[in-house]
Amino acid sequence: MFTYGDDRVSAVVLAYSREKILPDLIEALRNQSRKPDEIIVINQGSNPVIASWLARQNDLTVIVQENLGSAGGFCRGIEESIQRGHGWTWIFDDDAIPGLTALEELANCPYFKRQQTAFLGSRIIDRNGRTYMSPGGSDSTAWYGTVLEDKCVEAVDGCWLGLLVNTRAVYEAGLPVAEFFLWDEDREFISRLARHGKGYCVLTSVITHFQDDNFDAFGKDFIKIAYYARNHVARAKLVPSSFMVRILRVTREVFRLSLRVLKGEWPLRVFPWILKGAFLFSPRIRYVDQNAVSGAINAARGLMNR
Protein backbone atom coordinates (compact mmCIF):
# COMPACT_ATOMS: atom_id res chain seq x y z
CA MET A 1 0.00 0.00 0.00
CA PHE A 2 1.33 3.44 -0.89
CA THR A 3 1.81 5.68 2.09
CA TYR A 4 3.45 9.05 2.48
CA GLY A 5 7.19 8.63 2.84
CA ASP A 6 7.49 5.68 0.47
CA ASP A 7 10.74 6.38 -1.39
CA ARG A 8 10.58 3.53 -3.93
CA VAL A 9 11.41 4.99 -7.33
CA SER A 10 10.79 3.51 -10.76
CA ALA A 11 12.40 4.92 -13.88
CA VAL A 12 9.98 4.97 -16.82
CA VAL A 13 11.54 5.19 -20.28
CA LEU A 14 9.51 5.80 -23.43
CA ALA A 15 11.20 4.03 -26.34
CA TYR A 16 10.29 4.75 -29.94
CA SER A 17 13.03 5.18 -32.53
CA ARG A 18 16.38 6.17 -31.04
CA GLU A 19 18.24 2.86 -30.97
CA LYS A 20 21.66 4.54 -30.59
CA ILE A 21 20.84 6.55 -27.44
CA LEU A 22 18.49 4.11 -25.67
CA PRO A 23 21.22 1.65 -24.53
CA ASP A 24 23.27 4.54 -23.12
CA LEU A 25 20.23 5.85 -21.25
CA ILE A 26 19.48 2.43 -19.74
CA GLU A 27 23.12 2.00 -18.75
CA ALA A 28 23.10 5.42 -17.05
CA LEU A 29 20.00 4.39 -15.10
CA ARG A 30 21.62 1.10 -14.07
CA ASN A 31 24.73 2.93 -12.86
CA GLN A 32 23.02 5.63 -10.82
CA SER A 33 24.64 6.23 -7.42
CA ARG A 34 21.11 5.89 -6.00
CA LYS A 35 19.68 3.19 -8.23
CA PRO A 36 16.01 3.19 -9.24
CA ASP A 37 14.12 0.25 -7.74
CA GLU A 38 12.80 -0.75 -11.16
CA ILE A 39 13.30 0.32 -14.77
CA ILE A 40 10.11 0.20 -16.83
CA VAL A 41 10.34 0.62 -20.61
CA ILE A 42 7.25 1.47 -22.65
CA ASN A 43 8.10 0.41 -26.21
CA GLN A 44 5.82 2.19 -28.67
CA GLY A 45 7.92 1.85 -31.79
CA SER A 46 8.12 -0.65 -34.60
CA ASN A 47 11.92 -0.45 -34.70
CA PRO A 48 13.15 -4.08 -34.82
CA VAL A 49 16.61 -3.10 -33.52
CA ILE A 50 15.10 -1.65 -30.33
CA ALA A 51 12.75 -4.61 -29.89
CA SER A 52 15.62 -7.08 -30.29
CA TRP A 53 17.85 -5.20 -27.85
CA LEU A 54 15.12 -4.94 -25.23
CA ALA A 55 14.40 -8.67 -25.53
CA ARG A 56 18.00 -9.40 -24.48
CA GLN A 57 17.80 -7.31 -21.28
CA ASN A 58 16.95 -9.35 -18.19
CA ASP A 59 16.61 -6.54 -15.66
CA LEU A 60 14.00 -4.40 -17.40
CA THR A 61 10.21 -4.46 -17.22
CA VAL A 62 9.21 -4.04 -20.87
CA ILE A 63 5.68 -3.14 -21.93
CA VAL A 64 4.83 -3.09 -25.63
CA GLN A 65 1.93 -1.05 -26.96
CA GLU A 66 0.92 0.77 -30.12
CA ASN A 67 2.22 4.28 -30.65
CA LEU A 68 0.03 6.48 -28.45
CA GLY A 69 2.41 9.42 -28.54
CA SER A 70 4.29 10.78 -25.57
CA ALA A 71 0.98 11.50 -23.83
CA GLY A 72 -0.30 7.93 -24.07
CA GLY A 73 3.12 6.44 -23.40
CA PHE A 74 3.78 8.33 -20.19
CA CYS A 75 0.19 7.93 -19.03
CA ARG A 76 0.68 4.16 -19.28
CA GLY A 77 4.13 4.31 -17.70
CA ILE A 78 3.07 6.35 -14.68
CA GLU A 79 0.03 4.17 -14.10
CA GLU A 80 2.13 0.99 -14.32
CA SER A 81 4.64 2.45 -11.88
CA ILE A 82 1.92 3.26 -9.35
CA GLN A 83 0.30 -0.15 -9.74
CA ARG A 84 3.69 -1.76 -9.07
CA GLY A 85 3.95 0.00 -5.71
CA HIS A 86 6.34 2.86 -6.41
CA GLY A 87 6.06 6.11 -4.49
CA TRP A 88 7.81 8.07 -7.24
CA THR A 89 8.07 7.80 -11.03
CA TRP A 90 11.17 9.15 -12.82
CA ILE A 91 10.29 9.93 -16.45
CA PHE A 92 12.55 9.77 -19.50
CA ASP A 93 12.18 10.18 -23.23
CA ASP A 94 14.73 8.15 -25.17
CA ASP A 95 16.93 11.13 -26.10
CA ALA A 96 18.13 12.23 -22.65
CA ILE A 97 20.74 10.76 -20.29
CA PRO A 98 20.98 11.54 -16.57
CA GLY A 99 24.23 12.26 -14.79
CA LEU A 100 25.27 9.37 -12.56
CA THR A 101 24.23 11.21 -9.38
CA ALA A 102 21.02 12.69 -10.81
CA LEU A 103 18.59 10.52 -8.85
CA GLU A 104 20.66 10.72 -5.66
CA GLU A 105 20.56 14.52 -5.84
CA LEU A 106 16.78 14.45 -6.27
CA ALA A 107 16.29 12.01 -3.38
CA ASN A 108 18.63 13.96 -1.10
CA CYS A 109 17.06 17.34 -1.70
CA PRO A 110 15.12 18.70 1.32
CA TYR A 111 11.78 18.46 -0.51
CA PHE A 112 11.85 14.77 -1.45
CA LYS A 113 10.14 13.61 1.74
CA ARG A 114 7.79 16.55 2.19
CA GLN A 115 4.15 15.61 1.84
CA GLN A 116 3.24 18.64 -0.26
CA THR A 117 5.91 17.94 -2.91
CA ALA A 118 4.21 16.95 -6.17
CA PHE A 119 7.23 16.77 -8.46
CA LEU A 120 10.96 17.36 -8.69
CA GLY A 121 12.88 18.20 -11.84
CA SER A 122 16.52 18.31 -12.88
CA ARG A 123 18.58 21.00 -14.55
CA ILE A 124 18.58 20.10 -18.24
CA ILE A 125 21.57 20.85 -20.45
CA ASP A 126 22.16 20.36 -24.15
CA ARG A 127 25.08 18.39 -25.56
CA ASN A 128 27.22 21.55 -25.33
CA GLY A 129 26.49 22.07 -21.63
CA ARG A 130 24.05 24.93 -22.08
CA THR A 131 21.17 24.99 -19.58
CA TYR A 132 17.71 25.07 -21.17
CA MET A 133 14.23 23.49 -20.95
CA SER A 134 14.58 23.23 -17.16
CA PRO A 135 11.54 23.54 -14.85
CA GLY A 136 10.72 27.17 -14.16
CA GLY A 137 8.95 29.15 -11.47
CA SER A 138 6.12 31.67 -11.58
CA ASP A 139 8.07 34.21 -9.49
CA SER A 140 11.62 34.65 -10.74
CA THR A 141 12.78 36.24 -7.47
CA ALA A 142 11.06 33.99 -4.91
CA TRP A 143 14.03 31.62 -4.63
CA TYR A 144 16.79 34.23 -4.26
CA GLY A 145 16.89 33.88 -0.48
CA THR A 146 17.00 30.07 -0.40
CA VAL A 147 18.79 28.80 -3.51
CA LEU A 148 22.28 28.88 -1.95
CA GLU A 149 21.02 26.72 0.90
CA ASP A 150 18.78 24.16 -0.78
CA LYS A 151 20.10 24.37 -4.39
CA CYS A 152 16.48 24.32 -5.58
CA VAL A 153 14.16 26.62 -7.51
CA GLU A 154 10.42 26.33 -6.94
CA ALA A 155 8.80 25.37 -10.25
CA VAL A 156 5.32 25.40 -11.76
CA ASP A 157 6.27 24.44 -15.32
CA GLY A 158 8.55 22.01 -17.10
CA CYS A 159 8.75 19.08 -19.52
CA TRP A 160 8.98 15.30 -19.37
CA LEU A 161 12.77 15.07 -19.28
CA GLY A 162 13.79 13.62 -15.92
CA LEU A 163 10.57 14.60 -14.19
CA LEU A 164 10.22 12.83 -10.81
CA VAL A 165 6.52 12.55 -9.97
CA ASN A 166 5.06 11.79 -6.55
CA THR A 167 2.40 9.06 -6.55
CA ARG A 168 0.34 10.93 -3.96
CA ALA A 169 0.13 13.91 -6.32
CA VAL A 170 -1.02 11.70 -9.22
CA TYR A 171 -3.79 10.26 -7.05
CA GLU A 172 -5.01 13.80 -6.46
CA ALA A 173 -4.29 15.45 -9.82
CA GLY A 174 -4.89 12.54 -12.20
CA LEU A 175 -2.83 10.97 -14.98
CA PRO A 176 -1.50 12.70 -18.10
CA VAL A 177 -4.22 13.16 -20.72
CA ALA A 178 -3.50 10.33 -23.16
CA GLU A 179 -5.84 11.79 -25.80
CA PHE A 180 -3.48 14.74 -26.35
CA PHE A 181 -1.09 12.28 -28.09
CA LEU A 182 1.75 14.81 -28.30
CA TRP A 183 2.56 18.49 -27.80
CA ASP A 184 1.68 20.45 -24.68
CA GLU A 185 0.56 17.36 -22.74
CA ASP A 186 3.59 17.56 -20.46
CA ARG A 187 3.02 21.21 -19.56
CA GLU A 188 -0.67 20.59 -18.91
CA PHE A 189 0.15 17.66 -16.62
CA ILE A 190 2.90 19.51 -14.73
CA SER A 191 0.76 22.61 -14.23
CA ARG A 192 -1.97 20.34 -12.86
CA LEU A 193 0.49 18.75 -10.45
CA ALA A 194 1.60 22.23 -9.35
CA ARG A 195 -2.00 23.11 -8.47
CA HIS A 196 -2.07 20.11 -6.10
CA GLY A 197 1.32 20.59 -4.47
CA LYS A 198 4.79 22.05 -4.79
CA GLY A 199 7.34 21.49 -7.53
CA TYR A 200 11.08 22.14 -7.50
CA CYS A 201 13.99 22.12 -9.92
CA VAL A 202 17.01 20.57 -8.16
CA LEU A 203 19.97 22.40 -9.69
CA THR A 204 22.56 19.80 -8.68
CA SER A 205 20.70 17.04 -10.55
CA VAL A 206 21.71 17.24 -14.21
CA ILE A 207 20.33 15.59 -17.35
CA THR A 208 21.82 15.92 -20.84
CA HIS A 209 19.32 16.22 -23.68
CA PHE A 210 20.70 15.00 -26.99
CA GLN A 211 18.55 17.15 -29.22
CA ASP A 212 19.85 18.02 -32.68
CA ASP A 213 21.59 21.40 -32.79
CA ASN A 214 19.35 22.49 -35.67
CA PHE A 215 16.17 21.19 -34.02
CA ASP A 216 13.05 23.16 -34.94
CA ALA A 217 10.08 22.43 -32.68
CA PHE A 218 7.57 22.62 -35.51
CA GLY A 219 9.57 23.10 -38.69
CA LYS A 220 7.27 22.35 -41.60
CA ASP A 221 5.62 19.42 -39.86
CA PHE A 222 1.92 20.25 -40.11
CA ILE A 223 0.73 17.53 -37.75
CA LYS A 224 2.93 18.83 -34.91
CA ILE A 225 1.53 22.32 -35.31
CA ALA A 226 -2.01 20.93 -35.54
CA TYR A 227 -1.69 18.87 -32.35
CA TYR A 228 -0.16 21.80 -30.51
CA ALA A 229 -2.93 24.17 -31.57
CA ARG A 230 -5.71 21.73 -30.67
CA ASN A 231 -4.19 20.74 -27.34
CA HIS A 232 -3.26 24.26 -26.29
CA VAL A 233 -6.84 25.44 -26.70
CA ALA A 234 -8.24 22.32 -25.02
CA ARG A 235 -5.89 22.86 -22.06
CA ALA A 236 -7.77 26.03 -21.22
CA LYS A 237 -10.89 23.96 -20.54
CA LEU A 238 -9.12 21.71 -18.02
CA VAL A 239 -8.15 24.44 -15.54
CA PRO A 240 -10.72 24.50 -12.69
CA SER A 241 -12.72 27.72 -12.86
CA SER A 242 -16.21 29.01 -13.45
CA PHE A 243 -17.89 28.34 -16.80
CA MET A 244 -17.57 31.99 -17.83
CA VAL A 245 -13.88 32.13 -16.98
CA ARG A 246 -13.26 28.98 -19.03
CA ILE A 247 -15.10 30.51 -21.99
CA LEU A 248 -12.99 33.66 -21.77
CA ARG A 249 -9.80 31.62 -21.46
CA VAL A 250 -10.63 29.48 -24.51
CA THR A 251 -11.61 32.56 -26.52
CA ARG A 252 -8.29 34.20 -25.71
CA GLU A 253 -6.32 31.15 -26.87
CA VAL A 254 -8.38 30.80 -30.07
CA PHE A 255 -7.73 34.46 -30.87
CA ARG A 256 -4.02 34.27 -30.05
CA LEU A 257 -3.38 31.13 -32.13
CA SER A 258 -5.57 32.33 -35.00
CA LEU A 259 -3.33 35.39 -35.28
CA ARG A 260 -0.42 33.08 -36.05
CA VAL A 261 -2.40 31.70 -38.98
CA LEU A 262 -3.43 35.16 -40.19
CA LYS A 263 0.18 36.37 -39.99
CA GLY A 264 1.31 33.46 -42.14
CA GLU A 265 3.35 31.81 -39.37
CA TRP A 266 1.19 28.70 -39.62
CA PRO A 267 -0.62 27.28 -42.67
CA LEU A 268 -4.32 28.04 -43.09
CA ARG A 269 -5.25 24.40 -42.57
CA VAL A 270 -4.27 24.70 -38.88
CA PHE A 271 -7.34 26.87 -38.26
CA PRO A 272 -9.82 23.93 -38.14
CA TRP A 273 -7.61 22.32 -35.49
CA ILE A 274 -7.82 25.47 -33.39
CA LEU A 275 -11.61 25.33 -33.60
CA LYS A 276 -11.54 21.60 -32.88
CA GLY A 277 -9.73 22.31 -29.63
CA ALA A 278 -12.42 24.81 -28.69
CA PHE A 279 -15.58 22.93 -29.67
CA LEU A 280 -15.00 19.28 -30.62
CA PHE A 281 -12.13 18.07 -28.44
CA SER A 282 -12.83 17.81 -24.72
CA PRO A 283 -10.57 15.17 -23.16
CA ARG A 284 -11.19 14.03 -19.61
CA ILE A 285 -8.67 13.61 -16.82
CA ARG A 286 -8.46 9.98 -15.70
CA TYR A 287 -7.62 9.09 -12.10
CA VAL A 288 -5.89 6.05 -10.63
CA ASP A 289 -8.11 3.99 -8.32
CA GLN A 290 -6.11 4.17 -5.09
CA ASN A 291 -8.17 1.52 -3.32
CA ALA A 292 -7.76 -0.95 -6.18
CA VAL A 293 -4.01 -0.34 -6.34
CA SER A 294 -3.62 -0.70 -2.57
CA GLY A 295 -5.62 -3.95 -2.60
CA ALA A 296 -3.56 -5.43 -5.42
CA ILE A 297 -0.27 -4.47 -3.76
CA ASN A 298 -1.33 -5.88 -0.40
CA ALA A 299 -2.49 -9.11 -2.06
CA ALA A 300 0.85 -9.45 -3.83
CA ARG A 301 2.73 -8.86 -0.60
CA GLY A 302 0.58 -11.48 1.12
CA LEU A 303 1.55 -14.05 -1.49
CA MET A 304 5.22 -13.16 -1.12
CA ASN A 305 5.06 -13.59 2.66
CA ARG A 306 3.58 -17.10 2.52
C-alpha positions in Angstrom: 0.0 0.0 0.0 1.3 3.4 -0.9 1.8 5.7 2.1 3.5 9.1 2.5 7.2 8.6 2.8 7.5 5.7 0.5 10.7 6.4 -1.4 10.6 3.5 -3.9 11.4 5.0 -7.3 10.8 3.5 -10.8 12.4 4.9 -13.9 10.0 5.0 -16.8 11.5 5.2 -20.3 9.5 5.8 -23.4 11.2 4.0 -26.3 10.3 4.8 -29.9 13.0 5.2 -32.5 16.4 6.2 -31.0 18.2 2.9 -31.0 21.7 4.5 -30.6 20.8 6.5 -27.4 18.5 4.1 -25.7 21.2 1.6 -24.5 23.3 4.5 -23.1 20.2 5.8 -21.3 19.5 2.4 -19.7 23.1 2.0 -18.7 23.1 5.4 -17.1 20.0 4.4 -15.1 21.6 1.1 -14.1 24.7 2.9 -12.9 23.0 5.6 -10.8 24.6 6.2 -7.4 21.1 5.9 -6.0 19.7 3.2 -8.2 16.0 3.2 -9.2 14.1 0.3 -7.7 12.8 -0.7 -11.2 13.3 0.3 -14.8 10.1 0.2 -16.8 10.3 0.6 -20.6 7.3 1.5 -22.7 8.1 0.4 -26.2 5.8 2.2 -28.7 7.9 1.9 -31.8 8.1 -0.7 -34.6 11.9 -0.5 -34.7 13.2 -4.1 -34.8 16.6 -3.1 -33.5 15.1 -1.7 -30.3 12.7 -4.6 -29.9 15.6 -7.1 -30.3 17.9 -5.2 -27.9 15.1 -4.9 -25.2 14.4 -8.7 -25.5 18.0 -9.4 -24.5 17.8 -7.3 -21.3 17.0 -9.3 -18.2 16.6 -6.5 -15.7 14.0 -4.4 -17.4 10.2 -4.5 -17.2 9.2 -4.0 -20.9 5.7 -3.1 -21.9 4.8 -3.1 -25.6 1.9 -1.0 -27.0 0.9 0.8 -30.1 2.2 4.3 -30.7 0.0 6.5 -28.4 2.4 9.4 -28.5 4.3 10.8 -25.6 1.0 11.5 -23.8 -0.3 7.9 -24.1 3.1 6.4 -23.4 3.8 8.3 -20.2 0.2 7.9 -19.0 0.7 4.2 -19.3 4.1 4.3 -17.7 3.1 6.4 -14.7 0.0 4.2 -14.1 2.1 1.0 -14.3 4.6 2.5 -11.9 1.9 3.3 -9.4 0.3 -0.2 -9.7 3.7 -1.8 -9.1 4.0 0.0 -5.7 6.3 2.9 -6.4 6.1 6.1 -4.5 7.8 8.1 -7.2 8.1 7.8 -11.0 11.2 9.1 -12.8 10.3 9.9 -16.4 12.5 9.8 -19.5 12.2 10.2 -23.2 14.7 8.1 -25.2 16.9 11.1 -26.1 18.1 12.2 -22.6 20.7 10.8 -20.3 21.0 11.5 -16.6 24.2 12.3 -14.8 25.3 9.4 -12.6 24.2 11.2 -9.4 21.0 12.7 -10.8 18.6 10.5 -8.9 20.7 10.7 -5.7 20.6 14.5 -5.8 16.8 14.5 -6.3 16.3 12.0 -3.4 18.6 14.0 -1.1 17.1 17.3 -1.7 15.1 18.7 1.3 11.8 18.5 -0.5 11.8 14.8 -1.5 10.1 13.6 1.7 7.8 16.5 2.2 4.2 15.6 1.8 3.2 18.6 -0.3 5.9 17.9 -2.9 4.2 16.9 -6.2 7.2 16.8 -8.5 11.0 17.4 -8.7 12.9 18.2 -11.8 16.5 18.3 -12.9 18.6 21.0 -14.6 18.6 20.1 -18.2 21.6 20.9 -20.4 22.2 20.4 -24.2 25.1 18.4 -25.6 27.2 21.6 -25.3 26.5 22.1 -21.6 24.1 24.9 -22.1 21.2 25.0 -19.6 17.7 25.1 -21.2 14.2 23.5 -21.0 14.6 23.2 -17.2 11.5 23.5 -14.9 10.7 27.2 -14.2 8.9 29.2 -11.5 6.1 31.7 -11.6 8.1 34.2 -9.5 11.6 34.6 -10.7 12.8 36.2 -7.5 11.1 34.0 -4.9 14.0 31.6 -4.6 16.8 34.2 -4.3 16.9 33.9 -0.5 17.0 30.1 -0.4 18.8 28.8 -3.5 22.3 28.9 -2.0 21.0 26.7 0.9 18.8 24.2 -0.8 20.1 24.4 -4.4 16.5 24.3 -5.6 14.2 26.6 -7.5 10.4 26.3 -6.9 8.8 25.4 -10.2 5.3 25.4 -11.8 6.3 24.4 -15.3 8.5 22.0 -17.1 8.7 19.1 -19.5 9.0 15.3 -19.4 12.8 15.1 -19.3 13.8 13.6 -15.9 10.6 14.6 -14.2 10.2 12.8 -10.8 6.5 12.5 -10.0 5.1 11.8 -6.5 2.4 9.1 -6.6 0.3 10.9 -4.0 0.1 13.9 -6.3 -1.0 11.7 -9.2 -3.8 10.3 -7.0 -5.0 13.8 -6.5 -4.3 15.4 -9.8 -4.9 12.5 -12.2 -2.8 11.0 -15.0 -1.5 12.7 -18.1 -4.2 13.2 -20.7 -3.5 10.3 -23.2 -5.8 11.8 -25.8 -3.5 14.7 -26.3 -1.1 12.3 -28.1 1.7 14.8 -28.3 2.6 18.5 -27.8 1.7 20.5 -24.7 0.6 17.4 -22.7 3.6 17.6 -20.5 3.0 21.2 -19.6 -0.7 20.6 -18.9 0.2 17.7 -16.6 2.9 19.5 -14.7 0.8 22.6 -14.2 -2.0 20.3 -12.9 0.5 18.8 -10.4 1.6 22.2 -9.4 -2.0 23.1 -8.5 -2.1 20.1 -6.1 1.3 20.6 -4.5 4.8 22.1 -4.8 7.3 21.5 -7.5 11.1 22.1 -7.5 14.0 22.1 -9.9 17.0 20.6 -8.2 20.0 22.4 -9.7 22.6 19.8 -8.7 20.7 17.0 -10.5 21.7 17.2 -14.2 20.3 15.6 -17.4 21.8 15.9 -20.8 19.3 16.2 -23.7 20.7 15.0 -27.0 18.6 17.1 -29.2 19.9 18.0 -32.7 21.6 21.4 -32.8 19.4 22.5 -35.7 16.2 21.2 -34.0 13.0 23.2 -34.9 10.1 22.4 -32.7 7.6 22.6 -35.5 9.6 23.1 -38.7 7.3 22.4 -41.6 5.6 19.4 -39.9 1.9 20.2 -40.1 0.7 17.5 -37.7 2.9 18.8 -34.9 1.5 22.3 -35.3 -2.0 20.9 -35.5 -1.7 18.9 -32.4 -0.2 21.8 -30.5 -2.9 24.2 -31.6 -5.7 21.7 -30.7 -4.2 20.7 -27.3 -3.3 24.3 -26.3 -6.8 25.4 -26.7 -8.2 22.3 -25.0 -5.9 22.9 -22.1 -7.8 26.0 -21.2 -10.9 24.0 -20.5 -9.1 21.7 -18.0 -8.1 24.4 -15.5 -10.7 24.5 -12.7 -12.7 27.7 -12.9 -16.2 29.0 -13.5 -17.9 28.3 -16.8 -17.6 32.0 -17.8 -13.9 32.1 -17.0 -13.3 29.0 -19.0 -15.1 30.5 -22.0 -13.0 33.7 -21.8 -9.8 31.6 -21.5 -10.6 29.5 -24.5 -11.6 32.6 -26.5 -8.3 34.2 -25.7 -6.3 31.2 -26.9 -8.4 30.8 -30.1 -7.7 34.5 -30.9 -4.0 34.3 -30.1 -3.4 31.1 -32.1 -5.6 32.3 -35.0 -3.3 35.4 -35.3 -0.4 33.1 -36.0 -2.4 31.7 -39.0 -3.4 35.2 -40.2 0.2 36.4 -40.0 1.3 33.5 -42.1 3.4 31.8 -39.4 1.2 28.7 -39.6 -0.6 27.3 -42.7 -4.3 28.0 -43.1 -5.3 24.4 -42.6 -4.3 24.7 -38.9 -7.3 26.9 -38.3 -9.8 23.9 -38.1 -7.6 22.3 -35.5 -7.8 25.5 -33.4 -11.6 25.3 -33.6 -11.5 21.6 -32.9 -9.7 22.3 -29.6 -12.4 24.8 -28.7 -15.6 22.9 -29.7 -15.0 19.3 -30.6 -12.1 18.1 -28.4 -12.8 17.8 -24.7 -10.6 15.2 -23.2 -11.2 14.0 -19.6 -8.7 13.6 -16.8 -8.5 10.0 -15.7 -7.6 9.1 -12.1 -5.9 6.0 -10.6 -8.1 4.0 -8.3 -6.1 4.2 -5.1 -8.2 1.5 -3.3 -7.8 -1.0 -6.2 -4.0 -0.3 -6.3 -3.6 -0.7 -2.6 -5.6 -3.9 -2.6 -3.6 -5.4 -5.4 -0.3 -4.5 -3.8 -1.3 -5.9 -0.4 -2.5 -9.1 -2.1 0.8 -9.5 -3.8 2.7 -8.9 -0.6 0.6 -11.5 1.1 1.5 -14.1 -1.5 5.2 -13.2 -1.1 5.1 -13.6 2.7 3.6 -17.1 2.5 
